[in-house]
Structure formats: C-alpha cells, structure tokens
C-alpha cells in the first residue's frame, strides 16, 4: 500500500498536469469506481447510479459517480484507495457545484475508499459535514489492480430470495 500513496502536494507538476504517480493512482481509482458502479445494486440496493464522471458546467471538475436514492437525495461520490483529509476539499467542492447546478436541491457527498484516516473521520464528525464514508469491499481491490492491499478476499455470491408474497398468491 505504501507505493500507492501519492502526496497531494506533489501530484501535479503544473496546473492541470498529473505526475506519473498521480496518473497511475487515478487509473486505479477509476477501475475501482467502475467495479463499484457495476455492482452498485448489491452495495446500495435503495439507490441507483445516474452517471459516472459527472462534469459540472462551470468548471472542468467532475465527480466520480452520481447516484440518487428513493427519496430523491442526490449523492456525489469520490473514490480513493486510501482516504485522508485532502479529499475533503474535493468532495465539498463537488457538492457545492452540484447544489448550485440543481437549484440547491439536497445533495450529499460520499467518500468511498478501502480505508479512512482518523483525522478524516474526526473532521467530518466534528464539523458536521454531512458526508458519508463508504468502505469499498476488499474484493474490489483486484478490479483496481492494487498491490499489497491485504488478503485477496473472494467475492461471495448473492443468492436471490423468493418474494414470499408472490409465493402466497399461488
């Protein structure tokens, strides 16, 4: 996991240009996001994915994923291999742009990662930021081709259950 961490301060050489390490990390994060999005119903059965790489009209910034739940609450997602306090600026900016573009409709930020630092958890709680932390299942690390993340946990299949009301009608 050590080689996967990239200092936020050294991730760009010039504004808008990612360093090779940051490009590699971004590619891993995209694969993780894609794996999560393709298994979204299993992970979040009461939500659905609206889009990936949601771009905001006022800027070139984009959230990794946008979802909506049954109450209509939008969620802007940011995926990280390991989330620390640096991600707060990203997710708060995405939520602000989304709220502005959606005429201040309720929007919640979500940080999805394999692990979260204690300082990130503390900042979200103490500042009451209304940001969800979602732990990405370990088995998805193979989708992102992430080395040294821990034990290789196999995906356990989800066994569908019969709708009992449909059985009673028969």
C-alpha positions in Angstrom: 0.0 0.0 0.0 3.0 2.3 0.6 3.7 2.6 -3.1 0.1 3.5 -3.8 0.1 6.6 -1.6 0.9 9.8 -3.5 1.4 13.1 -1.7 -1.3 15.5 -2.7 1.2 18.3 -2.8 3.4 16.6 -5.4 0.7 15.1 -7.6 0.8 17.8 -10.2 3.9 19.3 -11.8 2.0 22.1 -13.5 -1.6 23.2 -13.0 -3.7 20.5 -14.8 -0.9 18.1 -15.5 -0.8 15.0 -13.4 2.5 13.4 -12.4 3.1 9.8 -13.5 2.4 8.5 -9.9 -0.9 10.5 -9.8 -1.9 9.2 -13.2 -1.3 5.6 -12.0 -3.3 6.2 -8.8 -6.1 7.9 -10.8 -6.3 4.8 -13.1 -6.6 2.5 -10.1 -9.3 4.7 -8.6 -11.2 4.7 -12.0 -11.2 0.9 -12.1 -12.4 0.7 -8.5 -15.2 3.1 -9.3 -16.2 1.1 -12.4 -16.3 -2.1 -10.3 -18.3 -0.5 -7.6 -20.7 1.1 -10.2 -21.2 -2.3 -11.9 -22.1 -3.9 -8.6 -24.0 -0.8 -7.3 -27.3 -2.6 -6.7 -25.6 -5.2 -4.5 -23.8 -2.5 -2.4 -26.6 0.1 -2.3 -30.0 -1.6 -3.1 -32.1 1.5 -2.4 -30.1 3.7 -4.8 -29.3 3.8 -8.5 -26.4 5.2 -10.5 -27.3 8.3 -12.6 -23.8 8.8 -14.1 -20.1 8.3 -13.9 -17.6 11.2 -14.3 -20.3 13.8 -13.7 -18.9 17.1 -15.1 -20.1 20.5 -13.8 -20.9 23.2 -16.3 -19.0 26.0 -14.6 -15.7 24.0 -14.5 -13.7 21.1 -15.8 -14.1 19.3 -12.4 -16.1 16.1 -12.2 -17.4 13.8 -9.5 -16.5 10.1 -9.9 -20.1 9.0 -9.7 -23.6 10.4 -9.1 -26.4 8.4 -7.6 -30.0 9.0 -6.3 -32.0 7.3 -3.7 -35.7 6.6 -3.4 -36.3 9.9 -1.6 -34.6 11.9 -4.4 -31.5 12.7 -2.5 -28.5 13.0 -4.9 -25.1 11.8 -3.9 -21.8 12.9 -5.4 -19.1 10.2 -5.0 -15.4 10.5 -4.8 -13.4 7.2 -4.8 -10.0 6.9 -3.2 -7.7 4.0 -2.5 -6.9 5.4 1.0 -8.9 8.5 2.0 -7.3 11.2 4.1 -8.2 14.8 4.9 -7.1 16.0 1.5 -10.3 14.5 -0.1 -12.5 16.9 1.9 -11.7 19.8 -0.4 -12.7 17.7 -3.4 -16.0 16.4 -2.2 -17.1 19.7 -0.7 -16.4 21.4 -4.0 -18.3 18.8 -5.9 -21.3 19.0 -3.6 -21.3 22.8 -3.9 -21.3 22.7 -7.7 -24.0 20.1 -7.8 -26.2 22.1 -5.4 -25.7 25.2 -7.4 -26.5 23.5 -10.7 -29.5 21.7 -9.2 -31.0 24.9 -7.8 -30.0 24.0 -4.3 -31.6 20.6 -4.3 -30.3 18.5 -1.4 -27.0 16.8 -2.3 -24.8 14.7 -0.1 -21.1 14.0 -0.5 -19.8 10.4 -0.4 -16.2 9.3 0.0 -15.7 5.7 -0.9 -12.4 4.1 0.0 -10.8 0.9 1.3 -9.7 2.8 4.4 -10.1 6.2 6.1 -7.7 8.1 8.3 -8.8 9.0 11.8 -8.3 12.7 11.1 -10.7 12.5 8.1 -13.4 10.8 10.3 -12.8 13.3 13.1 -13.1 16.4 10.7 -16.4 15.1 9.2 -17.9 14.4 12.6 -16.7 17.5 14.5 -17.6 19.8 11.6 -20.9 18.1 11.0 -20.2 18.0 7.2 -23.0 15.5 6.3 -20.5 13.4 4.2 -20.9 9.6 4.1 -17.9 7.3 4.3 -18.5 4.1 2.4 -16.0 1.3 2.7 -15.3 -0.3 -0.6 -15.3 -4.1 -0.3 -11.8 -5.6 -0.2 -12.5 -8.0 -3.1 -12.8 -4.9 -5.4 -9.1 -4.3 -4.9 -8.3 -6.8 -7.6 -10.5 -4.9 -10.0 -8.3 -1.9 -9.5 -5.1 -4.0 -9.7 -4.0 -2.6 -6.4 -0.9 -4.3 -5.0 -0.4 -5.1 -1.3 -3.9 -4.1 -0.1 -4.2 -7.2 2.1 -5.6 -10.6 1.8 -7.3 -11.4 -1.5 -10.9 -11.8 -0.4 -13.1 -13.7 -2.9 -16.5 -12.2 -3.9 -19.2 -14.2 -2.2 -22.2 -14.6 -4.5 -25.5 -13.0 -3.6 -28.2 -15.7 -3.6 -31.6 -14.3 -4.7 -34.5 -14.9 -2.4 -38.1 -15.6 -3.5 -40.7 -12.9 -2.9 -42.9 -14.5 -0.2 -46.0 -12.6 -1.2 -45.7 -14.0 -4.7 -45.5 -17.5 -3.3 -48.6 -17.0 -1.1 -50.6 -15.8 -4.1 -50.0 -19.2 -5.9 
